[in-house]
Amino acid sequence: MKIDQYHRRVFDERELCDILYRNPDVDLSNYNVETPELHNNAVKKNYSDLNTLERLPNINTLPEIWHQHNQQTWFMPQEYQQFDIAKWVLEQCNGDEEIQRAGAELLEYAERNLLDMLCYLKYLVDTMRENSIVWGVGRGSSVASFVLYKIGVHRINSLYYDLDFNEFMR
């Protein structure tokens, strides 16, 4: 699976063929591709009624600015936008070891301008709990984050299992 620097999923020709085999009626124009020419030429050559594909649009801004802009457009109630997530996480800690781990992680999140994302995740977890929506116990490198554990994103206590937070922030 290919993800570009703006975190857009990019499909190659083989993946598009697999999608078509599973559902011949799918509209491929909804999929991002880097090189649509192969598909478009085949459609034209075979007089096919398949939709042609557009080239993945260029984004004329730095990825960091793009991500920061997108974070500002998330739907999140005002109370979560102004929520002091760092204070809340530290209040959830039991003992010095947890406070030190959470504090170190929070500094990393702050340095990367990700505290708004943590607020959004808190909102998301609270909303899922309020509506009895089930989500996973934890997957991938995110389980290395003790802060995400405290927020409730996953149920893996990375401090207990001695998981290195740097695995998540690579």
C-alpha positions in Angstrom: 0.0 0.0 0.0 1.4 3.4 -1.0 0.7 6.6 1.0 2.0 9.9 -0.3 3.5 12.7 1.8 0.0 14.1 2.3 -1.3 10.8 3.6 -3.4 10.2 0.6 -3.8 6.5 -0.4 -2.4 6.0 -3.9 -3.4 2.9 -5.9 -1.4 1.3 -8.6 -2.7 -0.5 -11.8 -2.7 -3.9 -10.2 -4.8 -2.8 -7.2 -7.3 -1.1 -9.5 -7.6 -4.4 -11.5 -8.2 -6.3 -8.2 -10.9 -3.7 -7.3 -12.6 -4.1 -10.7 -12.5 -7.9 -10.5 -14.3 -7.8 -7.1 -16.8 -5.2 -8.4 -17.0 -4.5 -12.1 -19.4 -1.7 -11.5 -17.2 0.3 -9.2 -16.4 3.9 -10.2 -12.6 4.0 -10.4 -12.6 7.8 -10.7 -12.9 7.9 -6.9 -9.4 6.3 -6.5 -6.2 8.3 -6.4 -3.6 7.2 -8.9 -0.2 8.6 -9.9 -0.2 7.5 -13.5 -3.7 7.2 -15.0 -2.5 7.1 -18.6 -2.3 3.3 -18.8 -5.9 2.9 -17.7 -7.2 5.8 -19.8 -5.3 4.5 -22.9 -6.8 1.1 -22.4 -10.3 2.5 -22.0 -9.9 4.5 -25.2 -8.3 1.7 -27.2 -11.0 -0.9 -26.2 -13.9 1.6 -26.5 -14.8 0.8 -23.0 -17.5 2.5 -21.0 -15.3 2.7 -17.9 -14.6 6.1 -16.5 -11.3 7.7 -17.2 -9.0 8.6 -14.3 -7.6 11.9 -13.3 -4.0 12.4 -12.2 -3.6 12.7 -8.4 -3.8 16.5 -7.9 -0.7 18.3 -6.8 -0.8 20.1 -3.5 1.2 23.3 -3.6 2.0 23.6 0.0 4.4 21.8 2.4 3.0 18.7 4.0 3.3 20.1 7.5 1.2 23.1 6.6 -1.3 20.9 4.8 -1.7 18.7 7.8 -2.0 21.7 10.2 -4.7 23.2 8.0 -6.6 19.9 7.9 -6.5 19.5 11.7 -8.2 22.9 12.0 -11.2 21.7 9.9 -12.0 18.6 12.1 -15.5 18.7 13.6 -14.8 18.9 17.3 -17.0 20.6 19.9 -15.6 23.8 21.4 -15.1 22.2 24.8 -12.6 19.7 23.3 -10.9 22.4 21.2 -10.1 24.3 24.4 -9.5 21.2 26.5 -6.1 21.0 28.3 -5.3 17.5 27.3 -1.8 17.5 28.8 -3.2 18.4 32.3 -5.9 15.8 32.0 -3.5 13.0 30.9 -1.2 13.8 33.8 -4.2 13.8 36.2 -5.0 10.2 35.0 -1.5 9.0 36.0 -0.8 6.9 39.1 2.6 7.5 40.5 5.8 9.1 39.4 6.7 6.5 36.8 3.5 7.1 34.9 3.8 10.8 35.3 7.3 10.8 33.9 6.4 8.6 30.9 3.2 10.6 30.1 5.2 13.9 30.5 7.9 12.8 28.1 5.4 11.6 25.5 3.3 14.8 25.9 6.5 16.9 25.2 7.0 14.9 22.0 3.3 15.4 21.0 3.6 19.1 21.7 6.9 19.5 19.8 5.2 17.9 16.8 2.1 20.1 17.1 -0.1 17.1 17.8 -1.9 18.2 21.0 -5.0 19.1 19.0 -5.0 15.6 17.6 -4.9 14.2 21.2 -7.9 16.4 22.0 -9.7 15.0 19.0 -8.9 11.5 20.0 -10.3 12.2 23.5 -13.5 13.5 21.9 -13.7 10.5 19.6 -13.2 8.0 22.4 -15.7 9.8 24.7 -18.2 9.8 21.8 -17.7 6.1 21.2 -18.2 5.3 24.8 -21.3 7.5 25.1 -22.8 5.7 22.1 -21.7 2.2 23.0 -19.5 1.9 19.9 -16.9 -0.9 20.0 -13.4 -0.2 18.9 -10.2 -2.2 18.8 -8.0 -3.1 21.8 -4.9 -1.6 20.0 -2.9 -2.3 16.9 0.4 -1.5 15.4 2.9 1.0 16.8 0.2 3.2 18.5 0.2 0.8 21.4 3.7 2.1 22.3 2.1 5.4 23.4 1.2 5.5 27.0 -0.7 8.7 26.4 -3.0 7.0 23.9 -3.6 4.3 26.5 -4.6 6.9 29.1 -7.0 8.6 26.6 -8.5 5.2 25.9 -7.6 4.8 22.2 -6.2 1.3 23.0 -6.0 -1.0 26.0 -2.3 -1.8 25.9 -0.4 -0.4 28.9 2.9 0.3 27.1 4.6 1.1 30.5 3.7 -2.3 31.9 5.0 -4.1 28.7 8.0 -1.8 28.5 7.2 -0.7 24.9 9.4 2.1 23.5 7.4 5.2 22.6 9.9 6.0 19.8 8.5 3.0 17.9 5.3 5.0 17.5 6.9 8.4 16.7 9.3 7.2 14.0 
